[in-house]
Amino acid sequence: MPATTDHPLIAAARDWYDAGYAVVPSHEDGTKRPFGRWKSYQSERMIWDDLQTLLLTDRHTGIGAIMGKASDNTELIEIEGPADLAMAALEKLRVAAVNHDCTDLLDRIFRGCMIRSAGDGLHLFIRITDGTAKANTKLAMSAAGEVVAETRGEGGFVIVAPTPGRKGHAEGKVYAFIGPSNPAATALVTAAERDQLHELFRIALDESPAVAPAVTPRVMEPFTGTSSLDAFRATSWAAILQPLGWTWDHRDDTRNYWVRPGKSAADGISASTIEDAPMVCFSTNAGLPTDVGMSKGQVYAHYHHGGDMSAASRALSDQGFGDRLALPPLPAWEVDIGTDMSPAEAESSWVAENLPRVDWHDLWQQEQKEEWIVEPLLAARRLVALYSAPKVGKSLLMLEIAAAVANGKAMLGYHAPSRAYRTLYVDFENDPRADVRERLESMGYGPDDLDNLVLLSFPTMNYLDTEAGSRELLAAIRYYGCEIVVVDTVSRAIGGEENENDTWLKFYKHTGLKLKQEGVALIRLDHAGKDESKGQRGGSAKSGDVDAVWRLSRDGEDTFRLQCEAQRFPISETDLTLRRVEDGSGLRHEVVGNPASDRHERVLDALRKHEIDKDLSLTAATKAVRKAGAVIGKGRIPDATWAAYCAEIPAWNHSQEAL
């Protein structure tokens, strides 16, 4: 293996590595991306031997570094080229540094590690000594909306010297150190100094127009007044910030500059404001989001209501701001109705107008003739998917169950419920005229039988993994007086990525938990993944917020298997074989195989035959019946089976009672 001094790229990589940088070869496709599976090196850098081995293959002509924690909390500040614009930017920075008394800080950065990029821009490296690197941040934009200065922070990748130019760079250009600069000279700054640098770049170079206020409350008929948040915008930033402990520092042509609570003005500024525009905080210790525009209402909500804009709007309305209460975000009835309605009346009015139930009598009177768009592929009111596997029929089974429960009828051969349960069926899948009505008719139902089954067909409502969606669903539950909810299918009722666990955690937080608190049962229909044996499609958290997971699969031409794959409460029969029957009695599903019931009878017969002592423990009785040669399956005798056996009256008792 040759010495690194004979290999210029390895020698350069060693300099960067020894200076604490997480060095990774750059890709050879001409882009500015790193080579290989580099994500793991965002938290812990590649060991030197592995890096050297890669570079010794001579397949790499360039290197880069991962900013942030992996490089000991290093950030890059980039000034875009070409050279004349970069030099003009440097001059503006020097003038701004004089005006804001931070020339020493800027000079320290210029004396540190500085590279001229292959596009003739400038790359300035800093290392934060008492904090962490920020995420990639745009610091300044031109009036035309082009980036003038930005950072590469936590997890960001940058090309470093002596890498040749990439795609789009002039031939022969390279990333090169300026003067005696080198990685070991990287400037050390505190987090406060880093924040001061960021603000200096904004002050000196940013020419973008003022950001519009972030809060723009919806105003819809019949309301024509001013919302509380809109009215609050007339409050000065001084009246908002000073009572919170912020200190005004100075003003330039457009902005006021502030020092956060608990910090001395001598230690630097923490935020800037424009009176009719958002506040931008650049101090990580101020307790506010950094490097984003925050409206007056958002700052008020953050400090007084934990960021809850609805709560902030209500509080401001109570203080007299605005003509009436306006609550972003939805539910819509809180901003869309007149002031002459009570909250309950507003909620009911909104549901009646926006989530109307299907009128069963009207549905039965409608023509059933299909309206074709492209016959036979696509008809009106239909969404069509084309795929190779046929549907199992979970919606058909669920509709039969929902109609039976709503009528207090027996289902699958089990006892009828003690009463009928009003059921809300939220249907994103099936056409009411051609699907739902036809199926219910085949089951023997008519419109007079279905008052207790509330169907919302293709409802326009917010996603159930949001606060707005959950409140709308609960409003419909209260309005229609339902105790059971069916969602068909849940994948169409969410806004987040189906494979992300965060989506299902939000679903439970906003909807599942609230249904439990209301005492409402939920059955949600879903799809299996590509590999059906691995369960539901989507993130693993999807199964974590329910009390039981059942799987329906095809077992034959007209038979199906219904299995409970997970449960949080006792379920005695977890494996059923169903048969779909359509005869003179109508369409229905019947249980034709029940392993749990079969085992119960088999074990009960064995206990009787061998006259197992009822005074034994369950474990001892299991051993005794097995010793007698009976086959009882895996595990102990089922609790219910042993209880049934022990409750039986022995034969000799009959003769005793006859005496």
Protein Blocks (a to p, Z undefined) as FASTA:
>chain_A
ZZfklmmklmmmmmmmmnopacddddfehpacdehjfklmmmoccdfklmmmmmmnopaf
bdcddehjlnoopacddddddfklmmmmmmmmmmmmmmnopmkmmmmmmmmccdddfkop
acdddddfkbccdddddfbdcfkopafbdcddehiacdddfbdcdehiaehiacddehjb
dfkloccddfklmmmmmmmmmmmmmccdcdddfbdcddddfbfbdcfklmmmmpcfklmm
mmnopacfbdcfkbccdddehiafklopfbdcdfkbccddfbfklopaehiacdfklmmm
mmmnnopaklmmmmmmmnogajbdcdddddfklmmccfkbcfklmmmmmmmmmmcccdfk
lmmmpcfbdcdfbdckbcghiacdddfbdcfhlmmmmmmmmmmmmnopaeehiacdfbdc
ddddddfkbcfklmmmmmmmmnopafklmmmpccdehiacddfkbfklmmmmmmmmmmno
pabdcdddfklmcfbdfklmklmmmmmmmmmmmmmmnopacdddddddfblmnopedjfk
lmmmpcbdcddddfbfkbccdddfbdcbdcfblcdcddddddfkopcdddfbdfklmmmm
mmmmmmmmnopafkbcfklmmmmmmmnopaebeajddfklmmmmmmpccfklmmmmmZZ
